[in-house]
Amino acid sequence: MEYKEMTYKDAVNLAMTEEMRKDENVILFGEDVGLYGGAFGVSVGMFEEFGPERVKDTPISEAVIAGCAAGAAVTGLRPIAEIMFMDFTTIAMDALVNQAAKMRYMFGGKAQVPMVLRTPGGSGTGAAAQHSQSLEAWFCHVPGLKVVVPGTPADAKGLLKAAIRDNNPVVFVEQKTLYKEKGEVPMDDEFVIPLGKGEIKREGSDVTVISYGRMLPRVLEAADDLKKEGISVEVVDPRTLVPLDKEMIIDSVKKTGKLILVNEACKTGGFLGEISAMVSESEAFDYLDAPIVRLAGLDVPVPYNPELEAAIVPSVDQIRQAIVDVVTNKR
């Protein structure tokens, strides 16, 4: 298979472009996704290739964007709707939660809603409290929605293609700070990563660390550092939160006997708590020889000040120290 180095955002662009070339029912719309190429440049060149009938700029109304996506999907199209910032998915909740997520159930399985709602989330860009939230756990609580949070360019491409082809509504979370990160991406236009299939990013034997999205590179950096000290860290990336690859997580915990969970979303009510509960209720609980540890964002609005913004999410040093403490039975 041929690979090419590209950024995360270019991998997202490639996935959409390939699927739009393959299926004329795939369309893209959102605020500034057309002529401007998207607020973060993710859809650059797509308006020129596919034209205004398939790449549409919308009014500044997230409720309209999500509602149009649900309606277009249930009537035969495969819309990709972009909400410019994850914070503003709150304005689109009725269309997502009460319409898109419910249609298949309310029509006895006779209706399909093959839509993708793409949205950049997370802090780290100095965008302050109203443009920096990580709200993925909200959507995980809604039966009928699938939730994807890729952490690498290759995963972004493969998972987005799977999301576009899925016949259910998918919330596809793109971490803003990862947009410029580079990685090797398969150029095969049939490279698709099944939703619900996680990946072990690094094999290890002393402790399992589960992370996704923006925190994944930090966990991998900490794991690489600790390898020099003789600590073997298994890094697990679920990639999709709903459906969750429970079997992979349980098997990893059974192997290592220790579990640390890391993300940037607020700790209270966050998805890490769901993973912790799932492990505690499974056969993996009997293999644990240390308490489960969660490292997450502080329960505060994201500050504008760069130093304060950095201080509210787990750092590489904090992740490294947590791993050492768990492995040496200090927690």
Steps between C-alpha positions, in 0.01 A plus 500: 500500500627845410539753783547875496589736782231760556339707773195395696284764329620394155411139588147614587482689171622193310239275662216735406635553149535127432150425624347786300672374186368151568140589594310796357260488796775617734480874556676748731358811661567734789619848583778612262576147375464604135680800352708558813593134541393471863593695812806275545560436130372142512288522183738703283457413132175307539273783383709532185482126427139424589326833451233688697239224466702260715716733713279763654559795729223541757365779716641531852244266654614169644140395557433541128821317403420195714131503407577513128748215543241281672239578238736446208620170648157353560399585142792327330813719509815450707571844643817604676408797718770710661441689823787750518566449873384214719368752752226592252371146467298601807285710266449195276396259776131477412569390142768255614350358819125515434500449124807335344568262789136392531376459141608141440341391829179698457445363146558139600834473322356613165676839505873552469687816598845478332638836610833609643531803723864612496612741767835625637526469876742553785722770643858601431444776242436802723136510397366531857196356674241508221716350224707235681275240659519120476138384504530152352354338814171685443446317172609163640197521730256506206391159364502510120811716459847369426798701627847501344815677626803421280847583629720456190478604134463138381221435750331826401484385138396140562242578765342790310453281193332239721281769657388631160406149388317419824120511492477659845574854622865539600654782703858530374719700739817656361752636751603849388856468631550186290409664167865575418641174634653281229496126449514228237159454337397212269413626152271207419152645449357186662697550824217495754526444876185333639318701766531325834849367434768648725875462467792425728736781405784360708542153650591477869478279806516713817197730467219578255450868415186581303476833321360658186512820299731777615638316803611197299833653380577604858440149629721355227775749587480406867507131412810547284675687780422231757622221274851630571431442870384146446125567528294333227183696419219366283327793327142432390303732273127416482465733197122468514329561833165372374514217414787426740748218445441348843670171422829668411496705821410205722771281346763770550407554866503126564852489357649792695291508819510879517296773329544874449251706298592834342300764313462878491126525566379595846533212744150518647258318272774429247526191283796371700257421781301279262811305400594462867155370587502259206833353610384478863187310394692257276721201567800735471423632850636182657834559327552853635770530764476880534218756498392640162639852451336776296690803369266752344434869457412708802133581557535864395422702186802512268704815577624741235838549671744255333667390824168437672361328190794259498468439873146361490577192288740211570861569402759247388672536838175431688428196284853370546482543879160330521638200313802478730279525810266226382776265390692547826180462709504855631135558404 
